[in-house]
Amino acid sequence: MNIGEAAARSGVSAKMVRHYESLGLLPQVARTDAGYRQYGEREVHTLRFIRRARDLGFSMAEIADLLALWQKPDRASGDVKRIAEAHIADLDRRIAEMMAMKRTLAQLASCCHGDGRPDCPILDGLADTAR
């Protein structure tokens, strides 16, 4: 199938298919005499794997590691689990940072009257932290 068909079947845009190929996440595929890429079910399955990993927020480097393990029949599941647990820890850290941002912004917003007055605690708070 051509790149458009592979993209449609995997839920990944043709641009991202090319990008994943350029990163080495997707192996180089056969080409027609005219130079068009030709994809098979194996590549579509790999693209779906990549899409699902991206949906879960894994980085490209983590996806490369997961792909290598997925394609290695004698892999140790512990290696996969370590990647997943490290990603969970990173997500926890980012969630905590976002919750702190939310609390700060909510505090600033609660202090603002939101009326026609020019004084604004939100802008004052942003100016104070910019120093």
Sequence and secondary structure as in RCSB ss.txt:
>XXXX:A:sequence
MNIGEAAARSGVSAKMVRHYESLGLLPQVARTDAGYRQYGEREVHTLRFIRRARDLGFSMAEIADLLALWQKPDR
ASGDVKRIAEAHIADLDRRIAEMMAMKRTLAQLASCCHGDGRPDCPILDGLADTAR
>XXXX:A:secstr
  HHHHHHHHT  HHHHHHHHHHTSS    B TT  B   HHHHHHHHHHHHHHHTT  HHHHHHHHHHHT TT 
 HHHHHHHHHHHHHHHHHHHHHHHHHHHHHHHHHHH   SS S  HHHHHHHHHT 
